[in-house]
Amino acid sequence: MKIPRLAFVMVALAVLAGCAAPAATPAYQAQPPAGGEVFRLDVAEVLVTRATVADRTAAIDMTDAVDAWLRRHLVPVGASGRVEAVINNAAVREAILRRTAPGGTSFERIRQFDGLVDVRLDAIDRTTQRVGFAAGSGSRGQAVPFDTPQRDLEVLANGMADALMIDLQQSLGADIRRRMGRFVR
């Protein structure tokens, strides 16, 4: 009598385990924007560091994409000096919020996506006594209904990450030209 009951419990657990799916989070493929200006810097070394450890709560961690973009677009061509690129923040985060529904009698849940990318460059060349810095950032946010399908959430988060990479490319490029002109060849 115990064997059939045990078999029933095992089959039921197997069925339930098959139904339970892990929470899907948007997956961002680290694809820095194609093209863009390459800066040939009059320094011997470009060092890319990350100010914080990877944020496991972020829907999309863009640190690898920003790192790849910096390594591809900041090219050292000089004999001395160093540029240190610090990635302060590079993520798209998702939060579930409650807001008052029209009429003020109830609450509705929404999903809020907030993206931020922030990079700072510090240039030092002790032999020529030159110093300089530049910074670039981008931020975006969007609220969507709570019951938005998962595929649409992934498309939204990936689109936001792509737009943030373009924003970073434009703002950092403009600041390098404006503030670090002495280091650009």
C-alpha positions as CSV (number, residue, x, y, z in Angstrom):
1,M,0.0,0.0,0.0
2,K,2.9,2.3,0.7
3,I,4.6,1.8,-2.7
4,P,1.7,3.2,-4.8
5,R,1.3,6.2,-2.5
6,L,5.0,6.9,-2.7
7,A,4.9,6.5,-6.4
8,F,2.0,8.9,-6.6
9,V,3.9,11.5,-4.5
10,M,7.0,11.2,-6.7
11,V,5.1,11.6,-9.9
12,A,3.2,14.6,-8.5
13,L,6.5,16.2,-7.4
14,A,8.0,15.6,-10.9
15,V,5.0,17.2,-12.6
16,L,5.1,20.2,-10.3
17,A,8.9,20.6,-10.8
18,G,8.4,20.6,-14.5
19,C,5.8,23.3,-14.2
20,A,7.9,25.6,-12.1
21,A,10.0,27.8,-14.3
22,P,12.8,30.0,-13.1
23,A,12.1,33.7,-13.1
24,A,13.2,34.9,-16.5
25,T,15.3,38.1,-16.6
26,P,16.1,39.9,-19.8
27,A,19.4,38.8,-21.3
28,Y,21.5,41.5,-22.9
29,Q,24.1,40.4,-25.4
30,A,27.1,42.7,-24.9
31,Q,27.0,44.4,-28.3
32,P,28.6,47.9,-28.2
33,P,27.3,50.1,-31.0
34,A,29.0,49.6,-34.3
35,G,31.0,52.5,-35.6
36,G,31.6,55.6,-33.6
37,E,34.7,57.7,-33.2
38,V,38.0,56.0,-32.2
39,F,40.2,58.2,-30.0
40,R,43.9,57.8,-30.5
41,L,45.2,59.0,-27.2
42,D,48.8,60.2,-26.6
43,V,49.4,57.9,-23.7
44,A,51.1,54.5,-23.3
45,E,48.3,52.7,-21.5
46,V,44.5,52.7,-21.2
47,L,43.3,51.0,-18.0
48,V,39.6,50.1,-17.6
49,T,38.4,49.4,-14.1
50,R,35.0,48.8,-12.6
51,A,34.1,50.9,-9.5
52,T,31.5,48.4,-8.2
53,V,31.0,44.7,-8.4
54,A,28.3,43.3,-10.7
55,D,24.9,44.2,-9.5
56,R,23.0,40.9,-9.3
57,T,19.7,42.8,-8.8
58,A,20.0,44.5,-12.2
59,A,17.7,43.3,-15.0
60,I,20.6,43.9,-17.4
61,D,24.2,44.4,-16.4
62,M,25.9,46.4,-19.1
63,T,29.4,46.5,-17.6
64,D,30.9,44.1,-20.1
65,A,29.5,46.0,-23.1
66,V,30.8,49.3,-21.7
67,D,34.2,47.7,-21.0
68,A,34.3,46.4,-24.6
69,W,33.4,49.8,-26.0
70,L,36.0,51.6,-24.0
71,R,38.8,49.1,-25.0
72,R,37.8,49.4,-28.7
73,H,37.4,53.2,-28.8
74,L,40.3,54.4,-26.6
75,V,43.5,53.5,-28.3
76,P,46.9,54.3,-26.6
77,V,49.5,55.5,-29.2
78,G,51.9,57.5,-27.0
79,A,55.2,56.7,-25.2
80,S,54.3,57.7,-21.7
81,G,51.2,58.4,-19.5
82,R,48.1,56.6,-18.7
83,V,44.3,57.0,-19.0
84,E,42.2,55.3,-16.4
85,A,38.6,54.6,-17.4
86,V,36.3,53.9,-14.4
87,I,32.9,52.4,-15.1
88,N,30.9,53.8,-12.2
89,N,27.5,52.4,-13.2
90,A,26.2,50.4,-16.1
91,A,22.8,48.7,-15.6
92,V,19.2,48.6,-16.4
93,R,17.1,48.0,-13.3
94,E,13.5,46.9,-13.0
95,A,11.3,47.7,-10.0
96,I,7.7,46.9,-9.3
97,L,5.9,49.9,-7.9
98,R,2.4,50.8,-6.7
99,R,0.8,54.0,-7.8
100,T,-2.6,55.4,-7.2
101,A,-5.1,54.6,-9.9
102,P,-7.2,57.3,-11.4
103,G,-9.8,58.5,-8.9
104,G,-7.5,57.8,-6.0
105,T,-9.5,54.9,-4.6
106,S,-7.2,52.0,-5.4
107,F,-3.6,51.2,-6.3
108,E,-2.3,49.6,-9.4
109,R,1.1,47.9,-9.9
110,I,3.5,48.9,-12.6
111,R,6.9,47.9,-13.8
112,Q,9.5,50.7,-13.8
113,F,12.7,50.3,-15.9
114,D,15.5,52.7,-15.0
115,G,18.8,52.6,-16.9
116,L,22.0,54.4,-16.0
117,V,25.5,54.3,-17.5
118,D,28.3,56.5,-16.1
119,V,32.0,56.5,-17.0
120,R,34.9,58.8,-16.0
121,L,38.3,59.1,-17.7
122,D,41.4,60.4,-15.8
123,A,44.5,61.1,-17.9
124,I,47.9,61.5,-16.3
125,D,51.3,62.0,-18.1
126,R,53.9,62.8,-15.5
127,T,56.7,63.3,-18.0
128,T,55.0,66.1,-19.9
129,Q,53.1,67.4,-16.8
130,R,49.7,67.0,-18.5
131,V,46.5,66.0,-16.7
132,G,42.9,65.8,-17.9
133,F,39.6,64.2,-17.3
134,A,36.4,63.5,-19.2
135,A,33.1,62.0,-18.2
136,G,30.1,60.5,-20.1
137,S,26.7,59.3,-18.9
138,G,23.3,58.5,-20.0
139,S,20.0,57.7,-18.2
140,R,16.6,56.6,-19.3
141,G,13.4,55.4,-17.6
142,Q,10.1,54.0,-18.6
143,A,7.0,52.6,-16.9
144,V,5.0,49.8,-18.3
145,P,1.9,47.9,-17.1
146,F,2.6,45.2,-14.6
147,D,1.0,42.5,-16.8
148,T,3.2,43.2,-19.9
149,P,4.3,39.9,-21.4
150,Q,7.9,38.7,-20.7
151,R,9.0,38.9,-24.3
152,D,7.9,42.6,-24.5
153,L,9.8,43.3,-21.2
154,E,13.0,41.8,-22.8
155,V,12.6,43.9,-25.9
156,L,12.1,47.1,-23.8
157,A,15.1,46.4,-21.6
158,N,17.4,45.5,-24.5
159,G,16.2,48.6,-26.4
160,M,16.9,50.8,-23.4
161,A,20.4,49.2,-23.0
162,D,21.2,49.9,-26.7
163,A,20.0,53.5,-26.4
164,L,22.1,54.0,-23.3
165,M,25.2,52.7,-25.1
166,I,24.6,55.3,-27.9
167,D,24.0,58.0,-25.3
168,L,27.3,57.1,-23.6
169,Q,29.2,57.1,-26.9
170,Q,27.9,60.6,-27.8
171,S,28.3,62.2,-24.4
172,L,31.8,60.7,-23.7
173,G,33.0,61.5,-27.2
174,A,31.9,65.1,-26.9
175,D,33.6,65.5,-23.4
176,I,36.8,63.9,-24.6
177,R,37.1,66.4,-27.5
178,R,36.2,69.3,-25.2
179,R,38.3,68.5,-22.1
180,M,41.1,66.1,-23.2
181,G,42.0,67.7,-26.6
182,R,45.7,67.7,-25.5
183,F,45.7,63.9,-25.3
184,V,44.0,63.2,-28.6
185,R,46.1,62.8,-31.7
